[in-house]
Amino acid sequence: MNAFEIRGGKTLHGEITPQGAKNEALQILCAALLTDQVVTLSNVPDIADVNTLVEVLDDMGVRVDRPDANTIELQANNVNPEYFLDPEFRKKSGRLRGAVMLAGPMLARFRKAYIPQPGGDKIGRRRLDTHIRGFEKLGVAFNYDADEYLFTLDGSKLHGGSILMEEPSVTGTANLVMAAVLAPGSTVIYNAACEPYVQQLCHMLNQMGAKIHGIGSNFISIEGVETLNGCVHKMRADMIEVGSFIGLAAMTKSAITIKNAGVVHLGIIPDTFAKLGIALEIHGDDIHVPAQDHYRIQKFIDGSILNIYDHPWPGFTPDLLSIILVVATQAKGTVLVHQKMFETRLFFVDKLIDMGAQIVLCDPHRAVVIGLDRQQPLRGIDMVSPDIRAGVALLIAALSAQGKSVIQNIQQIDRGYERIDQRLNALGADIRRV
């Protein structure tokens, strides 16, 4: 089953709980390699990317137990470092970018690692320079086999070091932190990513016995230790799902309550949706989005057109720009959506235009959305999901549209969203796997 058939135009209602954070899970799972003791993880999302990474860990000798669907116990006491040269690893790792974060813990604990060409979303070039150059500052030597697209990393001389990252890469920061926690000496990482995912990783590592300071800032200092212990860790709510559900409620004129949303960790996400005129009511850790017939895009203080763009945390996450763009199509007003980080992430806009949206794609990074103010509903069409986030944006558009839509290539959506069709159908949606 690789397509969704959606009959849109239905008003949804009820409560929904976001899954555990996908991007946190991929880091935390890799961190289990840093100890030979048991690591117990809860609120783990049951999604394709996470399950593929768990398969990789199992194949390389990590003991994996699943007491229930969202809890995983890992014990890396019999790891085979040479598994990374196995063609089966190349096949599986090619399906997700998160496999690159296996390198840091493998260097830290076994002093060698391999990185094949990373997989994941085709949303633009995603370089490994930040990872490799950072490892070099920690004494790691590397060799690149251009024929095999394979980096071989030698960490026999791993030591603490001073790293100034050329970009605040989330996966790069996670990789370097995991390599440094068991490296002799002191390490400082400047211009580090400070996303909630990285914060959660650092808190977990400190619980295991690491000595990490500056968590939540862009200057992280680490004192290397000899060994780490096991731990119990719970994933936070996925803030991308929270934002997606806010956008869904607005587009479908639905009253939806998002339970256990992790409100204090959402940063400017609620305020950004509020700029589109979406009303939000926060009750404790829950967000209630009331049904709205209309919502109006704000302007800047000087009266100029609103510009919403992505930026490293605590700026607005690029993973929600596709949702912002879709939601703006039925708002009143105009907004410029500026996707700075990835040069092909706006390439789903043509599907929205085919659905009747008024969007000018200025270039690969910028799109001007002229809101229809519900004067002209979107219409159902057949389309293909190009990546995880665009796939859910198209799903939201289809749920708001008149008539039937079909979304092909939904394995992209399944990579990041747990049972999304079943959970939305419970709110009154009409989504069928075909």
C-alpha positions, 0 to 999 in steps of 0.5 A: 500500500503506497498511496493515500486516498483522501476525501476532503472538506470534512471538519475534524474534532477531538483530541490528538497526542503528538508522537515522540520526536523523530529527530531526537529519537535518531540521535538518542538511538545512536547514543546507546552505542556509547555504553555496554549497559542497558539503555531504556528509551520511552515515547519512541515514535513507531515510524519507518526511519526509527525502525530502520535505524533500530534494525541497523543497530540490531544487525551490528550486534546491539541487543534490542528488546521492545517491551511495548510499541513505544519503548525500546531497550538497547544493550551494545555489549557485542557490537561488530564495528566491521558491519559498516562494510556490509552491503546490507548496512549500505542498503539500509543506511541509504534510506535515512540520514540519521545513520551518519550519527553512528560515526560519533559514538563508534569513534568514541567507543571503538576508535573507528567508524565508516560513513557511507553516502547519507540517505533521507529526504531529497531536499537539496545537498546535505554535506558531511564537511561539518562532521568530518572537519569537526572530527579532524579537530578531535584527532580523527584521520579520514580517507574517502573512497570516491568509487564506494562513496565511503568515508573511513575514519581512524580515531586511534588518536582521538582527543579533546579539541577546540571546534568552531563549526562553520554552520550550526548543524544539528546532526553535526553537533550531535555527532561531535558531542558523542565523539567527545564525551569519551575523548581524553581531555577537554573539548569546546564546540562553538557555533553548536546547534542548540535545538531541543533535540541536541539538548535532550541528547546532552541531558541523556549523556550527562545522566549516563555520566558524561560531563557536558556544560552549556546545554541549550547554548551555542557554546558547549564544553565537554570533559571526556570521561572513560566510560558511560553507564546505562540510563532511562530516557523519555523522548519529548513530544515531536514539535513538528507534529504539534505544528502540523496539527495546528495547521491542520485545524486551521485549514479544515476549520476544526476544533482540535486539542493537542494533548501533552504538546511540550508547550515550553519547548516549542519556542516561536512555533506558536507565535509564528502560527499566530502571525497567520491569524490562527487562534491558539489557547494554551491550557497547561501542556495542551494546545486548543485550536478553536474552529475558525471560519477565517484567519488573517495574515499579520503585517510587519509593524511598518505595514509591509508584507510578512516574511516567514523564514527558517533559521537555526534554533531558537529561530523557526524550524525549516521542517514546518515551513511547508505547513506554513505555506499550505496554511497561508493559501486559505488565509486572508492576506499575503506572505513571503515564505523564504526557505533558506536551508534546502534548495529543493524543499519548495518543489511541492508548490506546483501541486498546490497550484494545481489544487487552485492555490495562488502562489508565485514560486520566485526561485528555489528558496522563495514563494509568495502566497496570496491567501484565498480567504476561503473564497475558493476552496482547494480542489482534490488532485492526484499527486506524489509526496516528494519528502516527509514534510512536504508529504504531510503538507500535501495531506493537510491540503487534501483534507481541506480540499473539495473532492478526492485526492490521491497522494502517491509515495506515502512511504515518505510520510510513514518515515516521519509520522506514526499511523498518521492516517489512523490518528487523523481518521479518529478525528473525523478525517477520511483517509484510506490506504490503497 
